[in-house]
Amino acid sequence: MLTPARNSRHLRSTNSNPLYIPRVKTKAGTKAFSVAAPTVWNSLPASVKSEDNNYSFIQPTSKHLSL
């Protein structure tokens, strides 16, 4: 399950919709979907995250991730 990150203070970064990245104890744990997905999402630029249609989202995401 993906959980939005919660801050007790209002920060500029809250506008970027960051996801909470759970802590893991092993290197194998970093490859789990619940850790990898928020890590990738948080690394995307805000301009990519704000796209409202699939094509406008997929193309810059592919360029950012070098797929």
C-alpha positions in Angstrom: 0.0 0.0 0.0 1.3 3.5 -0.9 0.9 6.1 1.8 1.2 9.9 1.3 3.9 11.4 3.4 2.7 13.5 6.3 4.5 16.5 7.8 3.5 18.3 11.0 4.4 21.6 9.3 3.2 23.1 6.1 6.2 23.0 3.7 6.6 23.8 0.1 7.4 20.1 -0.6 3.9 19.2 0.4 2.7 20.5 -2.9 4.7 17.8 -4.7 2.6 14.9 -3.3 5.5 12.9 -1.8 4.9 9.3 -0.8 6.1 7.8 2.5 9.1 5.4 2.0 9.1 2.7 4.7 12.3 1.8 6.4 13.8 -1.6 5.6 16.7 -3.5 7.2 18.0 -5.5 4.2 19.1 -4.7 0.7 16.5 -7.1 -0.6 13.8 -5.0 1.1 14.7 -2.0 -1.0 13.5 -3.9 -4.1 10.0 -4.5 -2.6 7.2 -2.6 -4.4 6.2 -0.8 -1.2 9.7 0.8 -1.1 10.7 1.0 -4.8 7.5 2.7 -6.0 7.5 5.6 -3.6 11.2 6.1 -4.2 10.7 6.4 -8.0 7.6 8.6 -7.5 9.4 11.0 -5.2 12.3 11.3 -7.7 10.0 12.5 -10.5 9.9 16.2 -11.2 6.7 18.1 -10.1 6.0 18.9 -13.8 5.7 15.2 -14.6 3.6 14.4 -11.6 1.1 17.1 -12.4 0.3 15.7 -15.9 -3.4 14.8 -16.3 -3.3 12.4 -19.3 -1.4 9.2 -19.8 0.6 10.2 -22.9 1.8 13.5 -21.3 2.8 11.5 -18.2 4.4 8.4 -19.8 6.7 10.3 -22.3 8.5 12.5 -19.7 8.5 9.7 -17.2 10.3 7.4 -19.6 12.9 10.1 -20.4 13.4 10.8 -16.7 13.9 7.1 -15.9 15.8 6.4 -19.1 13.5 3.5 -20.1 
